[in-house]
């Protein structure tokens, strides 16, 4: 079975919308286990199609405690892949700095969540820190510009950009705002 996040909402009542794919037998077994999951307050099967089901989940307090996505967004961390096996979650993420990674790790520790770093890679380029932008912020801003997001009227929407980068609306909005802020701070915000 495969579970893919379609939408995450951490403001107000924490909710997830997931696309679950697998055989009909696996889908039925998955859905039968949802009521006994302590991280789930309630759930609703939104639609069925072929070997997939769209499910909306409202997290319980225990589920919200284990949710690290809002913190990741605050530190410009982008989850590239999330795997769940039993009680264990494995993330592959793009992290803008060691400081952001440290803050994220502290957050996990504060919530009594185990955190184990298995690999770290650093991408270096001459242009990566130009104007104070991370490579991810540069990529998102460039695509938004090319797609006409900053035009009047807009040629693309936040939702379309989020879909293009396969992230939530909240994540793309945060990347755009932080990127614009850094760009302005490193250009017109100084006396250079």
C-alpha positions, 0 to 999 in steps of 0.5 A: 500500500502507498499513502501520499499526503494530498493536503495538510492543514495545521491551523485550527483543527489539524487535518490531513487529506491522503490518497491511499492506494492498494488492493481493495482488500488492503484498502478495507483493512487500512480503513478498519484500523483507523478507528483504533489509531490513537492519533486520529480523532475522526476520518471520512472516506471522501472518494473511491476510485479504482485502487485508490481512496481519498481519506480526510483525517482529523488528528487527535491531540496525540496525532497533533503532538507527533505532527512536525510539518508546521515546524518544518515549514517555519524553518523552510524545511521541505519534505521530499519523501515521507515513509511510514512503517509501524511506529517509525517515520522516515523523512527525506528533506531539503533543509536550508541550514544546519541551524534550521535542522538543529531547531527542528531536532529540538522541536522533536525532542521537546515533543518526546519524538525520537530523531535520528539523522542517518545522512546529510548532504550539502550542496554548494554552489557560488550562486546558492547564497546570492541575495541571502536566498536558499537554493529552494527559495531561488527555485520557487521565486524563479518559477513563480516569476516565469509562470506569471505569479507576480503579474497583474493580473496573476497568470498562475495561482498559489495552488498551481505553484504548490502542485508544480513543486508537489508541496502544500499551499502553506509550504509554497506560500512560506517559501515565497514570503521568506524568499521575497523577504530575504531578497528585499533585505539583501537588496533595498534593505541595506545601505550598499 
